[in-house]
């Protein structure tokens, strides 16, 4: 059984520098990190990996297909898979739409690594609780980021 420190996390962001920064933080915490620079690749990775991915972290604003489309597509196929949305273009309406489409949490850039790790730990704790009770993961019970 995986511990909180050896999860597989898929990061989706068209900014390669952001991908590398997140990869460094997350691998430093003991996680396996997969990455994609656009939503189409991310959906392919999730489908290929099936239940081996424990968390998706996606940017919202990307070319071709937006992160919100990715959230919807991934959540539709794997409703138990937690998804954290990162964006520099947030706001209450954007956050509400992301959560409505299936996101578990919503964070705004610039990103503080310590806060990201707190949110990830909270998501994994909620996921563990949910899987123990075998009920769907509810974004409202995970709790919104402060």
Secondary structure by P-SEA (a helix, b strand, c coil): cccccbbbbbbbcccaaaaaaaaaaaaaabbbbbbbccaaaaaaaaaaacccccbbbbbcccccccaaaaaaaaaaacccbbbbbbcccccaaaaaaaaaacccccccccccaaaaaaaaaaaaaaaaaaaaaccccccccccccc
